[in-house]
């Protein structure tokens, strides 16, 4: 289980990342959000749905703290989370977030 200091640090990092990733003028068309529970963080992208005031939510990446390191997962076509083998588990959350941002495997971001 993550300690409260680590949780606050990751929340601060994610809030800054989201502010930088989506410029203010675009936030009516796309939002990045995350949910953090215990030893897991799920990064999502939201876009306006067909219905007014509704947003479609697309999970982007799942970060899971396992055995003193973070592991990254991506969703497949059947909406199952699978480990991303090209990204080695690492104790540094920020390093893995950077790898998801670069998306060298092409599994996270819409083209």
C-alpha positions as CSV (number, residue, x, y, z in Angstrom):
1,X,0.0,0.0,0.0
2,X,1.3,3.5,-0.9
3,X,1.9,5.9,1.9
4,X,0.1,9.3,2.0
5,X,3.2,11.3,1.0
6,X,3.6,9.2,-2.1
7,X,-0.1,9.5,-3.0
8,X,0.0,13.3,-2.6
9,X,3.2,13.5,-4.7
10,X,1.6,11.4,-7.5
11,X,-1.6,13.5,-7.4
12,X,0.4,16.7,-7.7
13,X,2.4,15.2,-10.6
14,X,-0.8,14.1,-12.4
15,X,-2.6,17.4,-11.9
16,X,0.4,19.2,-13.4
17,X,0.7,16.7,-16.3
18,X,-3.0,17.1,-17.1
19,X,-2.8,20.9,-17.1
20,X,0.2,20.8,-19.5
21,X,-1.1,18.0,-21.8
22,X,-4.5,19.6,-22.6
23,X,-4.3,23.4,-23.3
24,X,-7.1,25.4,-21.7
25,X,-8.9,26.3,-25.1
26,X,-9.2,22.5,-25.8
27,X,-10.7,21.5,-22.5
28,X,-14.2,21.7,-23.8
29,X,-13.4,19.1,-26.4
30,X,-11.1,16.7,-24.4
31,X,-10.3,16.2,-20.8
32,X,-7.7,14.0,-19.1
33,X,-8.7,12.6,-15.7
34,X,-7.4,9.9,-13.4
35,X,-8.7,7.8,-10.6
36,X,-6.4,6.6,-7.8
37,X,-7.4,3.8,-5.5
38,X,-5.0,2.1,-3.1
39,X,-2.1,0.9,-5.3
40,X,-3.6,1.8,-8.7
41,X,-4.0,4.8,-10.9
42,X,-6.1,4.8,-14.1
43,X,-5.5,7.6,-16.6
44,X,-8.6,8.3,-18.8
45,X,-9.5,10.6,-21.7
46,X,-12.9,12.1,-21.9
47,X,-14.7,13.6,-24.9
48,X,-18.2,15.0,-25.3
49,X,-20.8,12.3,-25.9
50,X,-23.8,12.6,-28.2
51,X,-26.0,13.6,-25.3
52,X,-25.7,17.1,-23.9
53,X,-23.6,17.4,-20.7
54,X,-22.4,13.8,-21.1
55,X,-18.8,12.6,-21.7
56,X,-17.5,9.4,-23.1
57,X,-14.7,7.9,-21.0
58,X,-11.8,6.1,-22.7
59,X,-9.3,4.4,-20.3
60,X,-5.7,5.2,-21.5
61,X,-3.4,3.5,-19.1
62,X,-3.4,1.6,-15.8
63,X,-0.5,2.0,-13.4
64,X,-0.3,-0.6,-10.6
65,X,2.1,-0.7,-7.7
66,X,3.3,-4.3,-7.5
67,X,6.2,-5.6,-5.3
68,X,7.9,-2.2,-4.8
69,X,7.5,-1.0,-8.4
70,X,5.0,0.3,-10.8
71,X,3.8,-1.7,-13.7
72,X,1.9,-0.3,-16.7
73,X,-1.1,-1.8,-18.4
74,X,-3.1,-1.0,-21.6
75,X,-6.6,-2.0,-22.7
76,X,-7.0,-4.4,-25.6
77,X,-9.9,-4.7,-28.1
78,X,-12.0,-6.7,-25.6
79,X,-11.4,-4.0,-22.8
80,X,-9.1,-6.2,-20.8
81,X,-6.1,-4.7,-19.1
82,X,-2.8,-6.3,-20.3
83,X,0.7,-5.6,-19.1
84,X,2.8,-3.6,-21.6
85,X,5.9,-5.7,-22.0
86,X,7.8,-3.0,-23.8
87,X,7.7,-0.9,-20.6
88,X,9.7,-2.4,-17.8
89,X,8.3,-2.1,-14.3
90,X,10.0,0.7,-12.3
91,X,9.8,2.2,-8.8
92,X,9.7,5.7,-10.3
93,X,6.1,6.6,-11.3
94,X,7.1,9.7,-13.2
95,X,9.4,7.7,-15.5
96,X,6.6,5.4,-16.4
97,X,4.2,8.3,-17.0
98,X,6.8,9.7,-19.4
99,X,6.9,6.4,-21.3
100,X,3.2,6.4,-21.6
101,X,3.3,10.0,-22.9
102,X,5.9,9.0,-25.6
103,X,3.8,5.9,-26.4
104,X,6.5,4.2,-28.4
105,X,4.4,1.1,-28.5
106,X,1.4,2.9,-30.0
107,X,-1.1,1.3,-27.5
108,X,-2.2,4.3,-25.4
109,X,-3.1,7.4,-27.5
110,X,-5.6,7.8,-30.3
111,X,-4.1,8.7,-33.6
